[in-house]
Amino acid sequence: MNLISPLLWADMREQKIAAQIARELGKFHKVDIPGSKEPQLWVDILKFYEKGYKFIFVLIIVLVSFPPI
């Protein structure tokens, strides 16, 4: 017997179910995760671009210094 099923829109209208979801989501948001609490996405994207830029710059230098025969 499977007691787990996806919620339907009609389920979300029930006050008890919505309140239980809110309580569980509140617990989830209180979990202490080690590391920075600041958003890191743009920092990581900029690091990626910086590494890519350096790679392309080195590649251009190598190609200019040693042209194909």
MOPAC internal coordinates of N, CA, C and O (Angstrom, degrees):
PM7 1SCF
backbone

  N    0.0000 0     0.00 0     0.00 0    0    0    0
  C    1.4438 1     0.00 0     0.00 0    1    0    0
  C    1.5374 1   108.42 1     0.00 0    2    1    0
  O    1.2310 1   120.60 1   -55.26 1    3    2    1
  N    1.3092 1   116.45 1   124.74 1    3    2    1
  C    1.4607 1   122.69 1  -178.93 1    5    3    2
  C    1.5240 1   109.30 1   -95.56 1    6    5    3
  O    1.2310 1   120.53 1   -65.52 1    7    6    5
  N    1.3351 1   116.58 1   114.48 1    7    6    5
  C    1.4587 1   120.80 1  -179.19 1    9    7    6
  C    1.5242 1   112.19 1   -93.52 1   10    9    7
  O    1.2310 1   120.41 1   176.53 1   11   10    9
  N    1.3267 1   116.83 1    -3.47 1   11   10    9
  C    1.4600 1   121.07 1  -177.82 1   13   11   10
  C    1.5283 1   108.82 1  -105.01 1   14   13   11
  O    1.2310 1   121.07 1   -50.32 1   15   14   13
  N    1.3196 1   115.56 1   129.68 1   15   14   13
  C    1.4645 1   119.77 1   176.92 1   17   15   14
  C    1.5231 1   108.40 1  -147.93 1   18   17   15
  O    1.2310 1   119.99 1   -24.97 1   19   18   17
  N    1.3219 1   117.63 1   155.03 1   19   18   17
  C    1.4624 1   119.62 1   178.74 1   21   19   18
  C    1.5266 1   110.83 1   -65.80 1   22   21   19
  O    1.2310 1   121.20 1   -29.65 1   23   22   21
  N    1.3237 1   115.31 1   150.35 1   23   22   21
  C    1.4621 1   119.54 1   177.62 1   25   23   22
  C    1.5217 1   110.23 1   -77.95 1   26   25   23
  O    1.2310 1   121.37 1   -34.59 1   27   26   25
  N    1.2839 1   114.98 1   145.41 1   27   26   25
  C    1.4564 1   121.78 1   175.11 1   29   27   26
  C    1.5239 1   108.19 1  -102.69 1   30   29   27
  O    1.2310 1   120.52 1   -15.34 1   31   30   29
  N    1.3223 1   116.62 1   164.66 1   31   30   29
  C    1.4672 1   119.86 1   177.12 1   33   31   30
  C    1.5172 1   110.61 1   -58.03 1   34   33   31
  O    1.2310 1   120.56 1   142.27 1   35   34   33
  N    1.3050 1   116.53 1   -37.73 1   35   34   33
  C    1.4691 1   120.46 1  -179.95 1   37   35   34
  C    1.5284 1   110.65 1   -63.39 1   38   37   35
  O    1.2310 1   120.12 1   145.16 1   39   38   37
  N    1.3511 1   117.38 1   -34.84 1   39   38   37
  C    1.4592 1   120.80 1   178.58 1   41   39   38
  C    1.5282 1   111.08 1   -63.57 1   42   41   39
  O    1.2310 1   120.69 1   142.56 1   43   42   41
  N    1.3137 1   116.28 1   -37.44 1   43   42   41
  C    1.4608 1   120.64 1  -177.29 1   45   43   42
  C    1.5299 1   112.15 1   -67.87 1   46   45   43
  O    1.2310 1   120.08 1   160.86 1   47   46   45
  N    1.3162 1   117.45 1   -19.14 1   47   46   45
  C    1.4663 1   120.51 1   178.39 1   49   47   46
  C    1.5242 1   112.29 1   -76.02 1   50   49   47
  O    1.2310 1   120.85 1   162.73 1   51   50   49
  N    1.3318 1   115.98 1   -17.27 1   51   50   49
  C    1.4651 1   119.31 1  -179.22 1   53   51   50
  C    1.5256 1   109.26 1   -78.43 1   54   53   51
  O    1.2310 1   120.91 1   -54.91 1   55   54   53
  N    1.3391 1   115.87 1   125.09 1   55   54   53
  C    1.4621 1   122.00 1  -175.65 1   57   55   54
  C    1.5311 1   112.43 1   -57.62 1   58   57   55
  O    1.2310 1   119.99 1   137.51 1   59   58   57
  N    1.3325 1   117.63 1   -42.49 1   59   58   57
  C    1.4666 1   121.04 1  -177.48 1   61   59   58
  C    1.5302 1   111.05 1   -63.55 1   62   61   59
  O    1.2310 1   120.33 1   137.35 1   63   62   61
  N    1.3055 1   116.98 1   -42.65 1   63   62   61
  C    1.4697 1   120.47 1  -179.12 1   65   63   62
  C    1.5268 1   110.23 1   -68.76 1   66   65   63
  O    1.2310 1   120.17 1   135.87 1   67   66   65
  N    1.3290 1   117.28 1   -44.13 1   67   66   65
  C    1.4656 1   120.87 1   179.50 1   69   67   66
  C    1.5295 1   110.60 1   -62.42 1   70   69   67
  O    1.2310 1   120.27 1   140.78 1   71   70   69
  N    1.3373 1   117.09 1   -39.22 1   71   70   69
  C    1.4641 1   120.69 1   179.21 1   73   71   70
  C    1.5225 1   110.76 1   -67.11 1   74   73   71
  O    1.2310 1   119.76 1   140.45 1   75   74   73
  N    1.3148 1   118.06 1   -39.55 1   75   74   73
  C    1.4647 1   121.58 1   178.93 1   77   75   74
  C    1.5333 1   110.53 1   -65.19 1   78   77   75
  O    1.2310 1   120.62 1   138.73 1   79   78   77
  N    1.3057 1   116.41 1   -41.27 1   79   78   77
  C    1.4672 1   120.48 1   177.23 1   81   79   78
  C    1.5278 1   109.79 1   -61.91 1   82   81   79
  O    1.2310 1   120.36 1   136.49 1   83   82   81
  N    1.3189 1   116.92 1   -43.51 1   83   82   81
  C    1.4700 1   121.10 1   179.48 1   85   83   82
  C    1.5264 1   110.98 1   -62.34 1   86   85   83
  O    1.2310 1   119.80 1   138.39 1   87   86   85
  N    1.3326 1   117.98 1   -41.61 1   87   86   85
  C    1.4703 1   120.87 1   178.72 1   89   87   86
  C    1.5265 1   110.88 1   -63.41 1   90   89   87
  O    1.2310 1   120.45 1   134.08 1   91   90   89
  N    1.3251 1   116.75 1   -45.92 1   91   90   89
  C    1.4647 1   120.61 1  -178.89 1   93   91   90
  C    1.5259 1   111.19 1   -66.31 1   94   93   91
  O    1.2310 1   120.23 1   140.38 1   95   94   93
  N    1.3091 1   117.17 1   -39.62 1   95   94   93
  C    1.4623 1   120.76 1   178.22 1   97   95   94
  C    1.5232 1   110.39 1   -65.93 1   98   97   95
  O    1.2310 1   120.20 1   143.48 1   99   98   97
  N    1.3392 1   117.23 1   -36.52 1   99   98   97
  C    1.4593 1   121.58 1   175.75 1  101   99   98
  C    1.5184 1   111.33 1   -61.65 1  102  101   99
  O    1.2310 1   120.06 1   138.18 1  103  102  101
  N    1.3393 1   117.49 1   -41.82 1  103  102  101
  C    1.4668 1   121.13 1   176.63 1  105  103  102
  C    1.5245 1   110.41 1   -61.63 1  106  105  103
  O    1.2310 1   120.76 1   137.53 1  107  106  105
  N    1.3130 1   116.14 1   -42.47 1  107  106  105
  C    1.4602 1   121.27 1  -179.30 1  109  107  106
  C    1.5283 1   110.74 1   -61.44 1  110  109  107
  O    1.2310 1   120.24 1   138.18 1  111  110  109
  N    1.3126 1   117.14 1   -41.82 1  111  110  109
  C    1.4619 1   121.33 1  -178.40 1  113  111  110
  C    1.5253 1   112.75 1   -71.39 1  114  113  111
  O    1.2310 1   120.04 1   160.16 1  115  114  113
  N    1.3301 1   117.53 1   -19.84 1  115  114  113
  C    1.4622 1   121.02 1   179.13 1  117  115  114
  C    1.5281 1   112.96 1   -87.10 1  118  117  115
  O    1.2310 1   119.55 1   172.84 1  119  118  117
  N    1.3260 1   118.46 1    -7.16 1  119  118  117
  C    1.4652 1   121.20 1  -179.11 1  121  119  118
  C    1.5260 1   108.98 1   -63.28 1  122  121  119
  O    1.2310 1   121.05 1   -49.58 1  123  122  121
  N    1.3403 1   115.61 1   130.42 1  123  122  121
  C    1.4579 1   120.59 1   179.87 1  125  123  122
  C    1.5253 1   109.16 1   -85.65 1  126  125  123
  O    1.2310 1   120.81 1   -66.11 1  127  126  125
  N    1.3035 1   116.05 1   113.89 1  127  126  125
  C    1.4605 1   122.31 1   179.63 1  129  127  126
  C    1.5218 1   107.41 1  -106.08 1  130  129  127
  O    1.2310 1   120.19 1   -54.93 1  131  130  129
  N    1.3485 1   117.24 1   125.07 1  131  130  129
  C    1.4642 1   118.53 1  -178.70 1  133  131  130
  C    1.5264 1   112.04 1   -63.68 1  134  133  131
  O    1.2310 1   121.03 1   -27.35 1  135  134  133
  N    1.3134 1   115.64 1   152.65 1  135  134  133
  C    1.4578 1   120.92 1   178.52 1  137  135  134
  C    1.5149 1   111.25 1   110.49 1  138  137  135
  O    1.2310 1   121.60 1     3.69 1  139  138  137
  N    1.3096 1   114.54 1  -176.31 1  139  138  137
  C    1.4551 1   121.31 1  -177.41 1  141  139  138
  C    1.5195 1   110.91 1   -66.61 1  142  141  139
  O    1.2310 1   121.38 1   -37.37 1  143  142  141
  N    1.3024 1   114.96 1   142.63 1  143  142  141
  C    1.4693 1   120.43 1   176.79 1  145  143  142
  C    1.5258 1   111.05 1   -92.95 1  146  145  143
  O    1.2310 1   120.84 1   176.01 1  147  146  145
  N    1.3258 1   116.00 1    -3.99 1  147  146  145
  C    1.4618 1   120.83 1   179.32 1  149  147  146
  C    1.5268 1   109.72 1   -83.61 1  150  149  147
  O    1.2310 1   120.31 1   -29.64 1  151  150  149
  N    1.3233 1   117.02 1   150.36 1  151  150  149
  C    1.4629 1   119.95 1   176.36 1  153  151  150
  C    1.5298 1   110.42 1   -60.22 1  154  153  151
  O    1.2310 1   120.38 1   -43.10 1  155  154  153
  N    1.3162 1   116.87 1   136.90 1  155  154  153
  C    1.4599 1   121.60 1  -175.61 1  157  155  154
  C    1.5239 1   113.43 1  -114.00 1  158  157  155
  O    1.2310 1   119.84 1   172.89 1  159  158  157
  N    1.3126 1   117.90 1    -7.11 1  159  158  157
  C    1.4641 1   120.25 1  -173.62 1  161  159  158
  C    1.5186 1   112.27 1   -56.24 1  162  161  159
  O    1.2310 1   119.96 1   129.14 1  163  162  161
  N    1.3314 1   117.68 1   -50.86 1  163  162  161
  C    1.4701 1   119.49 1  -176.12 1  165  163  162
  C    1.5172 1   111.56 1   -69.76 1  166  165  163
  O    1.2310 1   120.22 1   147.23 1  167  166  165
  N    1.3302 1   117.19 1   -32.77 1  167  166  165
  C    1.4674 1   120.28 1   175.96 1  169  167  166
  C    1.5201 1   109.23 1   -61.22 1  170  169  167
  O    1.2310 1   120.62 1   133.97 1  171  170  169
  N    1.3324 1   116.42 1   -46.03 1  171  170  169
  C    1.4636 1   120.68 1   179.90 1  173  171  170
  C    1.5275 1   111.80 1   -65.74 1  174  173  171
  O    1.2310 1   120.05 1   139.59 1  175  174  173
  N    1.3184 1   117.50 1   -40.41 1  175  174  173
  C    1.4735 1   120.55 1   178.78 1  177  175  174
  C    1.5201 1   110.48 1   -63.21 1  178  177  175
  O    1.2310 1   120.28 1   136.56 1  179  178  177
  N    1.3333 1   117.07 1   -43.44 1  179  178  177
  C    1.4620 1   119.87 1   179.58 1  181  179  178
  C    1.5220 1   111.78 1   -65.36 1  182  181  179
  O    1.2310 1   119.80 1   142.26 1  183  182  181
  N    1.3278 1   117.99 1   -37.74 1  183  182  181
  C    1.4676 1   120.93 1   175.60 1  185  183  182
  C    1.5272 1   109.99 1   -61.78 1  186  185  183
  O    1.2310 1   120.62 1   137.53 1  187  186  185
  N    1.3251 1   116.42 1   -42.47 1  187  186  185
  C    1.4648 1   121.10 1   179.09 1  189  187  186
  C    1.5272 1   110.57 1   -60.92 1  190  189  187
  O    1.2310 1   120.15 1   132.83 1  191  190  189
  N    1.3172 1   117.32 1   -47.17 1  191  190  189
  C    1.4640 1   120.41 1   179.09 1  193  191  190
  C    1.5174 1   111.81 1   -63.65 1  194  193  191
  O    1.2310 1   120.30 1   141.22 1  195  194  193
  N    1.3275 1   117.03 1   -38.78 1  195  194  193
  C    1.4577 1   120.54 1   179.38 1  197  195  194
  C    1.5292 1   110.60 1   -62.80 1  198  197  195
  O    1.2310 1   120.37 1   136.17 1  199  198  197
  N    1.3262 1   116.89 1   -43.83 1  199  198  197
  C    1.4666 1   120.31 1   178.53 1  201  199  198
  C    1.5214 1   110.43 1   -65.39 1  202  201  199
  O    1.2310 1   120.38 1   139.23 1  203  202  201
  N    1.3124 1   116.87 1   -40.77 1  203  202  201
  C    1.4692 1   120.62 1   178.59 1  205  203  202
  C    1.5080 1   111.76 1   -64.61 1  206  205  203
  O    1.2310 1   120.50 1   139.85 1  207  206  205
  N    1.3274 1   116.65 1   -40.15 1  207  206  205
  C    1.4603 1   121.44 1   179.15 1  209  207  206
  C    1.5191 1   109.95 1   -63.28 1  210  209  207
  O    1.2310 1   120.36 1   134.73 1  211  210  209
  N    1.3369 1   116.91 1   -45.27 1  211  210  209
  C    1.4644 1   120.60 1   179.02 1  213  211  210
  C    1.5247 1   110.64 1   -62.49 1  214  213  211
  O    1.2310 1   119.93 1   139.19 1  215  214  213
  N    1.3166 1   117.74 1   -40.81 1  215  214  213
  C    1.4569 1   121.39 1   179.83 1  217  215  214
  C    1.5218 1   110.76 1   -62.56 1  218  217  215
  O    1.2310 1   120.22 1   133.39 1  219  218  217
  N    1.3218 1   117.19 1   -46.61 1  219  218  217
  C    1.4648 1   120.78 1  -179.25 1  221  219  218
  C    1.5232 1   110.27 1   -65.28 1  222  221  219
  O    1.2310 1   119.99 1   140.70 1  223  222  221
  N    1.3377 1   117.62 1   -39.30 1  223  222  221
  C    1.4591 1   121.14 1   178.44 1  225  223  222
  C    1.5254 1   110.01 1   -60.96 1  226  225  223
  O    1.2310 1   119.89 1   133.85 1  227  226  225
  N    1.3348 1   117.81 1   -46.15 1  227  226  225
  C    1.4700 1   121.50 1   178.66 1  229  227  226
  C    1.5193 1   109.92 1   -63.99 1  230  229  227
  O    1.2310 1   119.84 1   138.39 1  231  230  229
  N    1.2956 1   117.90 1   -41.61 1  231  230  229
  C    1.4674 1   121.57 1   179.64 1  233  231  230
  C    1.5270 1   110.76 1   -60.97 1  234  233  231
  O    1.2310 1   119.92 1   137.47 1  235  234  233
  N    1.3141 1   117.76 1   -42.53 1  235  234  233
  C    1.4668 1   121.43 1   178.81 1  237  235  234
  C    1.5282 1   110.12 1   -63.95 1  238  237  235
  O    1.2310 1   120.25 1   136.79 1  239  238  237
  N    1.3320 1   117.13 1   -43.21 1  239  238  237
  C    1.4637 1   121.04 1   178.79 1  241  239  238
  C    1.5288 1   109.68 1   -60.28 1  242  241  239
  O    1.2310 1   120.15 1   135.07 1  243  242  241
  N    1.3118 1   117.32 1   -44.93 1  243  242  241
  C    1.4711 1   121.00 1  -179.95 1  245  243  242
  C    1.5180 1   110.25 1   -63.68 1  246  245  243
  O    1.2310 1   119.78 1   135.72 1  247  246  245
  N    1.3201 1   118.03 1   -44.28 1  247  246  245
  C    1.4608 1   120.36 1  -178.68 1  249  247  246
  C    1.5226 1   111.93 1   -66.42 1  250  249  247
  O    1.2310 1   120.16 1   144.41 1  251  250  249
  N    1.3246 1   117.30 1   -35.59 1  251  250  249
  C    1.4562 1   120.91 1   178.52 1  253  251  250
  C    1.5386 1   110.13 1   -71.97 1  254  253  251
  O    1.2310 1   120.88 1   141.23 1  255  254  253
  N    1.3166 1   115.92 1   -38.77 1  255  254  253
  C    1.4740 1   120.64 1  -177.82 1  257  255  254
  C    1.5205 1   111.96 1   -73.11 1  258  257  255
  O    1.2310 1   120.87 1   145.40 1  259  258  257
  N    1.3398 1   115.94 1   -34.60 1  259  258  257
  C    1.4610 1   119.99 1  -177.42 1  261  259  258
  C    1.5368 1   109.03 1  -128.30 1  262  261  259
  O    1.2310 1   120.27 1  -103.23 1  263  262  261
  N    1.3197 1   117.10 1    76.77 1  263  262  261
  C    1.4690 1   119.17 1  -178.51 1  265  263  262
  C    1.5361 1   111.30 1   -64.46 1  266  265  263
  O    1.2310 1   120.06 1   -29.43 1  267  266  265
  N    1.2958 1   117.50 1   150.57 1  267  266  265
  C    1.4676 1   120.55 1   178.65 1  269  267  266
  C    1.5323 1   109.83 1   -62.68 1  270  269  267
  O    1.2310 1   121.51 1   -30.07 1  271  270  269
  N    1.2975 1   114.71 1   149.93 1  271  270  269
  C    1.4780 1   120.48 1  -178.34 1  273  271  270
  C    1.5112 1   110.06 1   -79.51 1  274  273  271
  O    1.2310 1   120.10 1   180.00 1  275  274  273

